[in-house]
């Protein structure tokens, strides 16, 4: 599962994606630093609607046609078989700029948060599916993050991890031309463990109401942590 991530260097994140794609891509004025992005937030996504890469505000949480429930993630292994994603997966793929994602190790009923970043500390992009929404149902444009099996860095914490887009795959992922399942599954392969780093952070981040640098601070001694809920 991946339902929390950061964007603490938005300028650097957009510059990195622009460098990879070879096109100008500038941070919109409404985009600010975020330390604790969660479902229901409106965040920047890079999409290609046929006219090249652009930045769109999307609601974090996918609403499929005929399904009133929001889902934050889509499993790469089954996405082509799921009715919920049949309209999005062939041609509605987007990239979510980020500086790290959060997941939790569940021990004795308490969730201990960990921040996962690139080992070289560069911003990166998560693979996602997006929908233009449905004005008649008051559903805004939205997205969900594609997940896959964890690598050796993530596995001790959680049994899923987001698909991190490699440089050589980013342009094709954004290309609205239809993508067959074998190509999709190739792009969705987990990133090698050597490319990621992990560190435990304070459980201040456990609450979606919390924002700011404190979310990524070092953990307090475990006996002193408060165990804030989601």
C-alpha positions in Angstrom: 0.0 0.0 0.0 1.1 3.5 -0.7 -1.2 6.2 0.6 1.3 8.8 2.0 4.2 10.6 0.3 6.2 13.8 0.4 7.0 16.7 -2.0 9.4 18.8 0.0 11.4 19.9 -3.1 8.7 20.6 -5.8 11.1 22.8 -7.9 13.6 20.0 -7.9 11.0 17.4 -8.7 9.6 19.2 -11.7 13.1 20.1 -12.9 14.1 16.4 -12.7 11.1 15.3 -14.7 11.6 18.1 -17.3 15.3 17.0 -17.7 14.3 13.4 -18.3 11.6 14.3 -20.8 13.6 17.1 -22.4 10.8 19.6 -22.2 10.2 22.7 -20.0 8.0 21.9 -17.0 7.7 24.6 -14.3 6.1 24.4 -10.9 2.7 26.0 -10.8 2.2 28.8 -8.3 -0.3 26.7 -6.3 2.1 23.9 -5.6 3.8 24.2 -2.1 6.1 22.0 -0.1 4.3 19.0 1.4 5.6 16.6 4.1 2.5 14.4 4.5 0.4 14.1 1.4 -2.6 11.8 1.9 -5.7 10.6 0.0 -8.3 13.3 -0.6 -5.5 15.9 -1.1 -5.3 17.8 -4.4 -1.8 17.5 -5.7 0.2 18.0 -8.9 0.5 15.2 -11.5 2.3 15.1 -14.8 0.0 14.0 -17.6 0.0 13.9 -21.4 -3.5 14.4 -22.9 -2.0 14.3 -26.4 -0.3 17.7 -26.5 2.8 16.9 -24.5 3.6 16.8 -20.8 1.6 19.2 -18.5 1.0 19.6 -14.8 -2.6 19.0 -13.6 -4.1 19.3 -10.2 -5.6 15.8 -9.3 -7.5 14.5 -6.3 -5.6 11.7 -4.6 -8.0 8.8 -4.7 -9.4 7.1 -7.8 -13.1 7.0 -8.5 -14.1 4.4 -11.1 -17.3 4.7 -13.0 -20.1 3.1 -11.1 -18.0 2.7 -8.0 -18.8 5.2 -5.2 -15.7 4.2 -3.2 -12.3 5.9 -3.6 -9.2 3.7 -3.9 -5.7 5.2 -3.4 -3.8 2.3 -5.0 -4.0 -0.2 -7.9 -2.1 -3.5 -7.9 0.1 -3.8 -11.0 -0.3 -7.5 -11.2 -4.1 -7.4 -11.5 -4.9 -4.0 -12.9 -5.8 -5.2 -16.4 -8.3 -7.7 -15.0 -10.0 -5.1 -12.8 -13.1 -3.5 -14.2 -12.4 -0.4 -12.2 -9.3 0.4 -14.2 -10.1 -0.8 -17.7 -10.7 2.7 -19.0 -7.6 4.2 -17.4 -4.8 1.6 -17.7 -4.5 1.6 -21.6 -4.0 5.3 -22.0 -4.6 7.3 -18.8 -1.3 7.0 -17.1 0.3 9.8 -15.1 3.5 10.5 -13.1 3.3 11.8 -9.5 6.4 13.9 -8.5 7.7 13.1 -5.1 10.7 13.2 -2.8 9.8 10.1 -0.8 7.0 7.8 0.3 5.9 6.6 3.7 4.9 3.2 4.9 4.4 1.6 8.3 5.7 -1.4 10.1 2.8 -2.8 12.3 4.1 -4.1 15.6 1.9 -5.0 18.6 -0.9 -2.8 17.3 1.2 0.3 16.7 2.2 1.7 13.4 5.9 2.7 13.1 6.4 5.0 10.1 9.4 4.8 7.7 10.4 7.3 5.0 11.7 5.8 1.7 13.8 7.9 -0.6 16.1 7.4 -3.5 19.6 6.4 -2.3 21.0 9.4 -4.2 18.4 11.7 -2.6 17.1 12.9 -6.0 13.3 13.5 -6.5 11.5 10.8 -8.5 8.1 10.0 -10.0 5.5 7.4 -9.0 3.5 5.5 -11.6 -0.2 6.3 -11.4 -3.5 6.0 -13.3 -5.8 9.0 -13.6 -9.4 9.8 -14.5 -10.9 13.0 -15.8 -13.7 12.6 -13.2 -17.4 13.0 -13.7 -19.0 16.4 -13.3 -22.5 15.0 -13.2 -21.5 13.0 -10.0 -19.3 15.9 -8.7 -16.2 13.7 -9.0 -13.1 15.7 -9.7 -10.2 14.6 -11.8 -8.4 12.0 -9.7 -5.6 9.4 -9.6 -4.3 6.3 -7.8 -0.8 5.1 -7.3 0.2 1.8 -8.9 1.9 -0.7 -6.5 4.0 -3.8 -6.9 5.9 -6.4 -4.8 8.4 -4.8 -2.4 12.1 -4.9 -2.9 14.5 -5.9 0.0 14.5 -2.4 1.5 10.7 -2.1 1.7 9.8 -5.7 2.5 10.7 -5.6 6.2 8.2 -2.7 6.6 5.4 -3.6 4.2 4.4 -6.2 1.6 3.7 -3.6 -1.2 5.6 -0.6 -2.6 4.7 2.0 -5.2 6.0 1.6 -8.8 8.9 4.1 -9.2 9.3 5.1 -12.8 12.8 4.6 -14.2 14.1 7.4 -16.5 14.0 5.2 -19.6 10.3 4.5 -19.0 8.9 7.9 -18.0 8.1 9.2 -21.5 6.4 6.0 -22.6 4.4 5.8 -19.4 3.1 9.3 -20.1 2.4 8.6 -23.7 -1.4 8.3 -24.2 -1.0 5.7 -26.9 -2.4 2.4 -25.7 -0.1 0.1 -23.7 -0.5 -3.6 -23.8 -0.2 -5.6 -20.6 3.3 -7.1 -21.2 4.8 -3.7 -21.6 2.9 -2.4 -18.6 4.2 -5.2 -16.4 7.7 -4.6 -17.6 7.6 -1.0 -16.6 6.0 -1.9 -13.3 8.9 -4.1 -12.1 10.1 -3.1 -8.6 13.1 -0.8 -8.3 16.3 -2.6 -7.2 17.0 -2.3 -3.5 20.3 -0.5 -4.0 18.4 2.5 -5.5 16.4 3.1 -2.3 17.1 4.2 1.2 14.9 4.0 4.3 14.8 5.6 7.8 12.3 5.6 10.6 10.6 8.9 11.3 8.5 10.2 14.2 4.9 8.9 14.5 3.8 12.6 14.4 3.3 11.8 10.7 0.7 9.1 11.5 -2.1 11.7 11.6 -3.2 13.1 8.2 -3.9 16.4 10.0 -0.2 16.9 10.6 2.0 18.8 8.2 5.5 20.3 8.2 9.1 19.3 8.8 8.2 17.6 12.1 6.5 14.8 10.1 9.9 13.6 9.0 11.8 14.2 12.2 13.8 11.5 14.0 11.7 9.1 16.0 11.3 9.6 19.8 12.2 6.6 22.0 9.5 4.1 21.4 8.2 4.2 24.9 7.6 7.9 24.6 5.7 7.8 21.3 2.1 8.7 21.3 0.7 6.3 18.7 -1.4 8.9 16.9 -4.2 7.5 14.7 -4.8 7.9 11.0 
